[in-house]
Amino acid sequence: MITRALLALSLLVVGCLPNNQSGKFECTNDDQCSNGRSCDRGFCVEGQVQPDANPCPDGCDTCDLATFECTMRCTSPNSCNRRVCPPGYKCTIQCSGTKACDNVSCAEGQSCDITCSGTGSCDSIECGQAACNISCTGSTSCNQVECEASCKCDVNCAAGATCATSCPAAPTTPDLCTENGTAATPCDSSFDDACTSC
């Protein structure tokens, strides 16, 4: 009876010992996993680890994380009420929807290429010190473009666009960086060599 009791007690103790099977699945990379498993959060799991649906910075529809390029597409009416180019990125912002892009900011971006083809699109654009290339082709587009602090600013203003712009000044002359050096004309960095300081 004592032998049976001791045997039962030993089985109970063994059964209560911690089972460290999970240790066999710990990993730091996929090479440490077998049977087609992938390393995810420190453990080998079945199947491939699915990447985030969109690893791009906020607001970017597509991007290239290696070259810091971001594309934003605003195609529907009243979409993209505020678009901010991520810090250090080269942004392509396409505002093709009616009244798309209520506010666009490139204040912290490396550069911005902005197309305002939708009717009433791009109500307000702020370039900050970044280089901006802006195309205003939509009727009543580009209500306010602020790029007086920009290191290089070019604005293409089609007939029917509002294009109320504030342009940089050429540092070596009192002229503005516009088509003819005066106010009330679109910003043009080719007017003077000093209008490109990026």
Phi, psi and omega in degrees: 000319180296320180297317179296321180295318178295320179297316180296320180294320180293322177295322179295319180295314180299319180295334182269351179295146180297137178264112185262039178298329182297336180298332179291343184253004178289146184201165171239345176205169185296333183296338181273359181255151179236176177057036176077010179281159178237149180277120180224115179056038174091000180226146176284124181236157181287145178082174180275140176290125182277127178290164176303147182301320179218100182281002184287159175299160180307134177092340181275123176286319174223159180201166171237105185291337181284324183255003180056052177245139184224135176241129178241130181240121182240094191256342184256156180303136177061021176274163177056054182296336172214118177240127181239121176292127182299149181306129177081359183266153170263114188252138169249115185243116185251109182253085185258347180279154176300127181055029176283156177062066178300317177223130177236130179235127174243025186298329182247357179283164176285320177196160178222135173245107190245126178248121181245082184260345179282150178299127179068019182280163177057063180298322181216130178234129176240121182266335185063220180269357182288159174283132181234134173237113190237130177245116182250096182248341180285147178301133181056028178276165177057061181296324179212120179239117180250107176221029180295337179264359184292144177285345178191121183224127177232129180234120175264117186245109180277163178300134179098343178278151182284306175052054172276103188240150169243120188255159176293160174258144176288121187299333185269352182221165175281000183285157173269157177276073180232182182304322182231014177084002180242166179289171177067018172231153185300148178296137182212111183287348181276355182298323182213142180303329181287353180278359176237100182241013181288000000 
